[in-house]
Amino acid sequence: MFVVIVQFPPVGEGKDAEFLEWFAWSNREFAKSKGFIGRVLLKPEQGGGYTSIVKYDSREAFVAMQGSPAHSEAGKRVRPLLDGSPTPQFYEVIAE
């Protein structure tokens, strides 16, 4: 399994509801891609930015999704909601 942990920059003031709507929409879009396992959004208890955990069955499947029109559209829709760019970190699951 391939996992990406995405740290989102701060959401613009008053744009949290739009961001949550974007996340739900983009989750439905990414779920259509081959190899998609799941995607969750985390909000820290002590405040701060959102974090997403994205799971695909392989790195290749994730890379293929990144080249898709859905990924491009998701990026266009989220940029105006954020004060900066998301930061991804990539992991291979080696034990469960």
C-alpha positions as CSV (number, residue, x, y, z in Angstrom):
1,M,0.0,0.0,0.0
2,F,1.2,3.6,-0.7
3,V,0.2,6.4,1.6
4,V,0.5,10.1,1.2
5,I,0.2,12.5,4.2
6,V,-0.7,16.0,3.0
7,Q,-0.2,18.9,5.3
8,F,-2.5,21.7,4.2
9,P,-1.5,25.4,4.8
10,P,-4.0,27.5,6.7
11,V,-7.4,27.8,5.1
12,G,-8.3,31.4,4.3
13,E,-10.4,33.2,6.8
14,G,-14.1,32.3,6.5
15,K,-13.4,29.6,3.9
16,D,-13.5,26.5,6.1
17,A,-17.0,25.4,4.9
18,E,-15.9,25.8,1.3
19,F,-12.7,23.8,2.0
20,L,-14.8,20.9,3.6
21,E,-17.1,21.0,0.6
22,W,-14.0,20.8,-1.7
23,F,-12.6,17.9,0.2
24,A,-15.9,15.9,0.0
25,W,-16.1,16.7,-3.8
26,S,-12.5,15.8,-4.4
27,N,-12.8,12.6,-2.4
28,R,-15.7,11.4,-4.6
29,E,-13.6,12.3,-7.7
30,F,-10.4,10.5,-6.5
31,A,-12.5,7.5,-5.5
32,K,-13.1,6.9,-9.2
33,S,-9.4,6.4,-9.8
34,K,-7.9,2.9,-10.2
35,G,-6.1,1.8,-7.0
36,F,-7.8,4.2,-4.7
37,I,-8.3,2.8,-1.2
38,G,-9.4,5.8,0.9
39,R,-8.8,9.4,2.0
40,V,-9.5,11.0,5.3
41,L,-9.2,14.6,6.6
42,L,-7.9,15.3,10.0
43,K,-8.2,18.5,12.1
44,P,-5.9,18.9,15.1
45,E,-7.5,19.2,18.5
46,Q,-5.1,22.1,19.4
47,G,-5.7,24.2,16.3
48,G,-3.6,24.4,13.2
49,G,-4.0,23.3,9.6
50,Y,-5.8,20.3,8.2
51,T,-4.0,17.0,7.3
52,S,-5.1,14.4,4.9
53,I,-4.2,10.7,4.7
54,V,-4.5,9.3,1.2
55,K,-4.2,5.6,0.5
56,Y,-3.6,3.9,-2.8
57,D,-2.8,0.3,-3.6
58,S,0.5,1.3,-5.2
59,R,2.7,4.3,-6.0
60,E,2.0,3.8,-9.7
61,A,-1.8,4.1,-9.1
62,F,-1.2,7.3,-7.1
63,V,1.0,8.8,-9.8
64,A,-1.5,8.0,-12.5
65,M,-4.2,9.8,-10.5
66,Q,-1.9,12.9,-10.3
67,G,-1.9,13.1,-14.1
68,S,-5.7,13.0,-14.3
69,P,-8.1,15.8,-15.2
70,A,-9.7,15.3,-11.7
71,H,-6.4,16.0,-10.0
72,S,-5.9,19.1,-12.1
73,E,-9.4,20.4,-11.4
74,A,-9.1,19.7,-7.7
75,G,-5.9,21.8,-7.6
76,K,-7.6,24.7,-9.4
77,R,-10.6,24.6,-7.0
78,V,-8.6,24.4,-3.7
79,R,-5.9,27.1,-4.5
80,P,-8.1,30.1,-3.8
81,L,-9.1,28.6,-0.4
82,L,-5.6,28.2,1.0
83,D,-3.0,30.5,2.2
84,G,-0.1,28.6,0.6
85,S,0.5,25.2,-1.0
86,P,-0.1,21.7,0.5
87,T,2.9,19.7,1.4
88,P,2.8,16.0,0.7
89,Q,5.0,13.3,2.2
90,F,5.1,9.8,0.6
91,Y,5.2,6.5,2.4
92,E,5.2,2.8,1.6
93,V,3.3,0.7,4.2
94,I,5.6,-2.1,5.4
95,A,3.6,-3.5,8.3
96,E,0.0,-3.4,9.6
